[in-house]
């Protein structure tokens, strides 16, 4: 028994202090990661409760209109339509990817984790689950500001991509700026001169 105890002590004392420290750091890191994951999950639950579908739909509508407006200066012939359709699809697919719910919710959740603790997020989720909380969402400017900031950043990135796609399409299709036909100019007519006064003066007898 004493021999077993002695061997155990030898094994314990032979472990380097650095190895023990690394093991402790690993445990702390795992615990911290688990806490962060729990914090993020709580933030995601709140983001999903705070619906922003209408704002996303409106942003996409504006982007689609902007892309169509960028092509207005060009005359696109029938033979070039398939190529234009391909570029339009690339542009709209990029917008849908950037403004997808999966792309936005992680960023918005990160904003919430920076502003609120996990317990605070849990309380907020419980509050916004009820009617009065839903009413507060509609009148709460700070949250709308955070959403608008995130969406606008995406919109700016999409607009840059639109510019590049339009430039590539114009170059590949060899498009020229459309010049509307000019209306023929009519020669300016001279105004009719009023009758001279002398024609109205009677002759003296």
LINQUIWO-V601486 format. One record per residue. RES is the residue in three letters. PHI is phi as a letter, one per 30 degrees, with the letter a starting at -180 (* if undefined). PSI is psi in whole degrees, 0 to 359 (NA if undefined). Layout:
# LINQUIWO-V601486
res	phi	psi
RES	PHI	PSI
RES	PHI	PSI
This chain:
# LINQUIWO-V601486
res	phi	psi
UNK	*	317
UNK	d	325
UNK	d	318
UNK	d	318
UNK	d	320
UNK	d	318
UNK	d	321
UNK	d	317
UNK	d	321
UNK	d	319
UNK	d	318
UNK	d	313
UNK	d	342
UNK	d	349
UNK	d	125
UNK	d	147
UNK	d	327
UNK	d	322
UNK	d	319
UNK	d	320
UNK	d	319
UNK	d	319
UNK	d	318
UNK	d	320
UNK	d	323
UNK	d	317
UNK	d	316
UNK	d	321
UNK	d	317
UNK	d	320
UNK	d	320
UNK	d	319
UNK	d	319
UNK	d	319
UNK	d	317
UNK	d	319
UNK	d	318
UNK	d	320
UNK	d	315
UNK	d	321
UNK	d	322
UNK	d	322
UNK	d	320
UNK	d	321
UNK	d	321
UNK	d	319
UNK	d	318
UNK	d	333
UNK	d	328
UNK	d	88
UNK	d	135
UNK	b	23
UNK	e	318
UNK	d	321
UNK	d	322
UNK	d	317
UNK	d	318
UNK	d	320
UNK	d	319
UNK	d	319
UNK	d	316
UNK	d	320
UNK	d	319
UNK	d	319
UNK	d	320
UNK	d	320
UNK	d	316
UNK	d	323
UNK	d	327
UNK	d	335
UNK	c	355
UNK	e	323
UNK	d	356
UNK	c	143
UNK	d	117
UNK	c	114
UNK	d	167
UNK	d	323
UNK	d	339
UNK	c	354
UNK	d	316
UNK	e	322
UNK	d	318
UNK	d	320
UNK	d	322
UNK	d	315
UNK	d	323
UNK	d	318
UNK	d	318
UNK	d	319
UNK	d	312
UNK	d	324
UNK	d	321
UNK	d	318
UNK	d	317
UNK	d	324
UNK	d	316
UNK	d	325
UNK	c	23
UNK	d	157
UNK	d	321
UNK	d	328
UNK	d	327
UNK	d	324
UNK	d	326
UNK	d	319
UNK	d	319
UNK	d	324
UNK	d	322
UNK	d	323
UNK	d	318
UNK	d	323
UNK	d	333
UNK	d	336
UNK	c	334
UNK	b	148
UNK	d	170
UNK	d	320
UNK	d	321
UNK	d	321
UNK	d	323
UNK	d	318
UNK	d	321
UNK	d	320
UNK	d	318
UNK	d	321
UNK	d	313
UNK	d	353
UNK	d	348
UNK	c	169
UNK	e	317
UNK	d	326
UNK	d	320
UNK	d	322
UNK	d	322
UNK	d	325
UNK	e	317
UNK	d	340
UNK	c	13
UNK	c	105
UNK	d	330
UNK	d	316
UNK	d	318
UNK	d	323
UNK	d	319
UNK	d	318
UNK	d	314
UNK	d	320
UNK	d	313
UNK	d	315
UNK	d	318
UNK	d	324
UNK	d	320
UNK	d	318
UNK	d	317
UNK	d	320
UNK	d	320
UNK	d	320
UNK	d	321
UNK	d	319
UNK	d	321
UNK	e	314
UNK	e	316
UNK	d	319
UNK	d	318
UNK	d	317
UNK	d	319
UNK	d	318
UNK	d	314
UNK	d	319
UNK	d	315
UNK	d	323
UNK	d	355
UNK	h	50
UNK	d	152
UNK	c	151
UNK	e	135
UNK	d	126
UNK	c	111
UNK	d	143
UNK	d	139
UNK	d	140
UNK	d	140
UNK	d	136
UNK	d	135
UNK	d	139
UNK	d	138
UNK	d	127
UNK	d	142
UNK	d	139
UNK	d	145
UNK	d	127
UNK	d	139
UNK	d	153
UNK	d	144
UNK	d	153
UNK	d	330
UNK	d	334
UNK	d	341
UNK	c	354
UNK	d	126
UNK	d	156
UNK	d	143
UNK	d	140
UNK	c	NA
